[in-house]
Amino acid sequence: MTTSTFWHAFPDFQPNPAARITEEFKRLAAHRGWKSGSRTWRKRWNAFTNIEYDRIIGSSLTSLGSWNELCAMLSLPGPFPSITQCKKALSKVYVNLVDVVECRALGIKPKRFKSVAQLASYTRKTGKFFNRDLAKQDMLLRVLLRKLL
């Protein structure tokens, strides 16, 4: 897998390509002195998650086969006969969007939740938020996006 263009803006930081992307971002934030939740941290986090999504998933969702691969990663029965059927199946899944990106990069399955409340609790606890405005612009992310109460 190629290195993210995000890291190129920080030549004094050497990311570990085998590590979880969220852990590497935390390490970069500590290295740069960004306080968690600060304006700078949030701006960089949003840019980071968007770039990583495009690198790991977004650019590959061009065929029914790639949609079915994603459905399989989320343990959905399949294969589905159309992208529309994939989207319908995905619309019933509760999964953290950052975990989907991270797990796809690592080749593992992300944790699925039984309810929006469980997903919301996990997301708040881990801080793994994906920018809602960015998510609404993408076909896949819009399907997986949930309003966390």
Secondary structure, DSSP 8 states (H G I E B T S, - for coil): ----GGGGG-TT----TTS-HHHHHHHHHHHHT--TTSHHHHHHHHHHHHHHHHHHTGGG--SHHHHHHHHHHTT-----SSHHHHHHHHTT-EE-HHHHHHHHHHT----EESSHHHHHHHHHHHT----HHHHHTSHHHHHH-----
